[in-house]
Amino acid sequence: MEEEEFITEKPAPVALPFGRAEIAGLRPPSNGAERARLIASVGFAAGLTLAYAKPLMNWAAYAVQSELCSYVLLAPVISAYLIGVQWRRLPREYSTSFILAGPLAVTAAAVLGLWWRLGASAHPLSVNDSLSLILLSFVGLLWAIGFLFLGRRWMASVAFAAAFLLFMAPLPDAVVDWLERGSTLASAEAADRFFSLAGVPAVRDGVIFQLPDITIQVAQECSGIRSSLVLFITSLVAGRLFLRSRWRQAALVACVIPLGIARNGFRILVIGWLCVHLGPDMIHSPIHKRGGPLFFALSIPFLLFLLWCLMRGERRKHRLGATGGARGPGAPIEQN
């Protein structure tokens, strides 16, 4: 009987030798083998980066001087930031997933072999397409390292950040041409509606507008594809950081397409209106030649307003208890 009474006594509190995140059970301390796995993954990733040093330097130089692909430099920075903000919540029990690491490594090697073979052919790839294949193989090998040393569970926890590295690869020329054609036609359609609403007399023939004293053609260079890509990336990151439900994240991203088309159509309207009322020489004005960033900035408030509406609806739903367990705006992002 006395022994039973002794067992039911509450043990004295013990000071744990790790931080608050570990006390909360979010991140248990790792042992030496797990630390070795983490260090090995970092070492192999660094070695892979050194092996790709020359292509990566060419990639950075190309991105700096490119009007379309400058956004690719942001991809590794954003991926590292996304991993950093959730670092304390990542699993500390690592494993090896050969079933995923192997196929990824083989696929990346095949892409690299394709790049080498096409580069040595009679019709070599363009610089853009060449860098696209090289960066795809680089990202694929990085993923393989992650699955090999850290395992499926860890990679699933950073799936969004890992997938975001794909933006390091420039879009192939054929994809860019297809996007520009589609954006040009859609922008011309939007501009036609804006001309009608603004009362500007315009006769449209495809992507050509006949205005008083001037004819305007919406060229592929005016498709606004670069601004739309940056807006697309911004919506992806904002949705990930500030929204919890997948459908709200998807809704934010989906609205980028009509927003980009409307922005470009409005830009065509402004240029056409200026040419009609101030003179045809306005087609050579800075608002046409260098006005892209200005109209891109005008689209940001609409994106932020939509994000605010989605966040507000999400918070209201949580307060009403419509979902299992509310979460405040500063709470951790749940991992699938």
N, C-alpha and C positions, 0 to 999 in steps of 0.2 A: 504493500500500500504506500509506504513511504517512497519507494522507487517511482511509483506512478506520479506522485505529487511532484517529485523532482523533475520528471520529464516534462510536465506541463508548465514549468516555469519559463518565462520569456527570456531569451538570451540577451545578453548585454549588447548594445549597439557597437558595431565595429567600423572604424574609419577606413573607407576604401581608398586605395592609392591611385585613383584616377578621377577624371573630371566629371562635371555635372552630366554631360551627355552619356557617359558610361554608367553613372549612377541611375539615370532614368531608363537604362536598359536599351538605349538606342544603338550603342556601339560597344560591345564587349571587347576587352583587351585581347590582342592577338598574341599568339605564341611565337617562338623563334622561327618555326617553319613557315608560318604565314607571312611574317616580315620578310623572310628570304624570298618568298614568291613575289611579293610586291616589289622588292628591290630588283629581282630578276626581270620582271615585266618592264620596269622603268629602264633598266640597262639595255634590254633587247630593243625597246622602242627608240632609245637614243642611238643604238648601233644602226638600226634601220634608217633613221634620219641622216646619219653620216653617210650611209651607203647611197642615199638619194640626194646627197648634198648638191651636186651639180644640177640635176633636174629641178630641185627645189629653188635654187638661186635663179635659174632661168624662168621658173614659174613666177617668182616674186617680181623680177624685172619686167616680165610681160604684163603682169597685173597692174603694175604702177603706171605703165604707159598706155594701157588699154582703156578705151572709153566705156566698154561694156563690162569687163571682167574685174574691175578693181574691187568688187565686193568679195571676191574669193579670199582675199587676205584676212577678212574678218572671221572666216569660218573657224580656224583653229583657236583664235582668241575667244570667240563665243563659246565653243565647245569646252575649253578649259575653264571658263567662268562658270558654266552650268554644272560642271563636275565639282568645282570648288564650293559652290553654294550648298551642295548637298553632301559634301565630303563626310561629315560626321554621321550621316545616316546611312552610308553605304555599308554593305556587308563586310565583315572582317574575317569570315571563314571562306577561304579560297579553295578552288578545286581546278581540275583539268577537264576540259571538254574536247576530246580529240574528234568527236563526231562532227563538231562545228568548226574547230580550228583547221582540221585537215582540208576539207573542201574549200574553205575560204583561201587558204594558202595556195592550193592548186589553181583556183580560179584567178587569183591575183597574178600568179606566175604565168598563166595562160594569157592574160591581158598584156602583161609585159612582153611576152613572146610575140603577140600580135603587133604590138607597137614596133618592135625591132624588125619584124618581117615587112610590115608596110613601109617603114622608114627606109628599108633597103631596096624597095621595089622601084620600078621605072616611074611610078607616079607617087612620090612621097606625100605624106600627110602635111597639112598646113601646120603652122606652129601651134595654133589653137587646138586642133584635134590631137596633135602629138602630146601636148601637155595634158589634155583631158585623159588620155589613156594612161599616161605615167602616174598621174595623181590618183586615178581609180585603183591602180595596182598598189600604190603606197597606202591608201586608206584600207584596202582589203587586207594587206599584211598587218597593219596596226590592229585591225579587228581580230585577226588570227592570233596575234600575240596576247590580246586580252583574254580570249577563250582558252588559250593554252595555259596561261599562268594564273588567271584570276577566276575563270570558270563562268558557267552559264548564268548563275544567279547574279554575280557582280555585273556582268555585261548587260543583263536585263535591267538592272537598276540604273544604268547610264545609257539606256538604249537611245533616248532622244539625242543626247550629246554626241554619242558615237555616230548616229545616222547623220547628224548635222555636218560632220566632216565631209560628207559627199559634196557639199557646196565648195570645197576646195578645188574640185575638178571643173574647169571651164566648160560651159555648155558647148557641145559639138556644133560645127558650122551649120549642119543641116537642121538641127533643132532651133538654132538662133534664126535661121532664115524662115522656118515655119512659123515661129512665134511672131516675128516681125510682120510677116504677111497677114496673119490673123489679126494682130493688133492694129495694123494700118487700116484694114477694112472696117473693123469695129469702131475705130476712132473716127473714120469718115462718116459712119452711120450716126454716131453720137453728135458730131459736128453739124450734120444736116439737121438734126432735131434742135440743136442750140440756135442755129441760124433762123429757123422758123420761129422759135420762141422769142428771139431778140428782134425779130422783124427785119433782119438783114436779107435783102434780095439775093438769092443764090440758086443757081441751076447746077445740079449735081449729075456727073457722069462717072460712076464708079468712085474713084478716089480723087477726081478732078472737080473743082468748084469754079463756076463762072460767076464772078462778082462784078459789080460796076467798075469798069476801068482796069480790072486785073483778073487773071486766072490763077488759081491756087491749086497745086497738086500735093496731096499728102503722100510724101515719099516714105520708104521703109526706114530711112534714117530718122524720121520724125515719129516713129511708132511709140516712143517712150518706153521701150522694153527694159532699159536699164533702171529707170525709176520704178517700174512695176516690180522688177526683181528685188530691189532693195525694200520696197514696201511689203512684198511677200515674205521676205526673211524677217523683217521687223514684226509682222503679225504672228509669225511662227513663234518667235522668242517671247513676245509679249503674252501670247496665249498660254505658253508653257509656264511663265513665271507668275501670272496673275489670275489665271482661270483654272478651275479644278475639273469641271466636267468636259469630257471629250467633245460633245456636240457643240458646246460653246466655243471651244478652241477651233473646231472645224468651221463654225459660222464666221468667226473673226477672219480666218484665212480666206474663206470663200468670198467674203465681201471685198477683198483686195482687187479681184478681177474687174467687177463693174466700177469700183472706185478709180482704178487706173484708166479704164476706158473713158469714164466721164471726165477725169482730169485732162486727158489728152484732147478730147473733143472740145472742152472749154478753152484750152490753149489755142486750138485752131480758130475758134470763134473770136477770141480776143485779137489774134493777129489779123483775121479777115476784117473785123470791125475797124481796126486801126487803119488798114489799107483803104477801106471805103471812105472813112470820115477824115483821115489826116493825110492821105495820099499813098499811092502805090509804093513809094520808097520805104514805107514802114516794113515791107517784107525783108529788108536788109537791116532792120533795127536790132539792137541788143536783145530785145524781148523775144525775138525769133531765134537769133543766133545763139544766145547764151541764157535764155529764160527758163531752161529746164529745171534748174534747182529751185527757182521761185515757185513754179507751179507744183513741184514736188512738195515743197513746204506747205502749200495750201491744202494738200491732201492729208497731212498729218493730223490736224485737228479733227477731221471727220473720223479717222481711225481711232484716235483717242476717245472721242465721244462714244463710238460704238463699243470700245473696250469698257468704258465706264458703265454703260447701260448693261452689258453682260455681267460685269462684276456686281453691280447693284442687284440684278435679278438673282444671281447666285447667292448673295448674302441673305436676301429676303427669303429665299427658299430654305436656306439652312436655319434661319431664325424660326420659321414656322414648323420646323421639324419634319419637313417632307422627305428628307434623306436621313440615313442612319448616321448620326454623329455630325454635328456642325463643326465648321472649321473657320477660324478667323482669317483675315487677310495676311497675317504674319505667320500662320501655321505652316508646317512643312508640307511640301508637295508629296502626295502619295505616289508610291511606285507600284506599277502593275507587275 
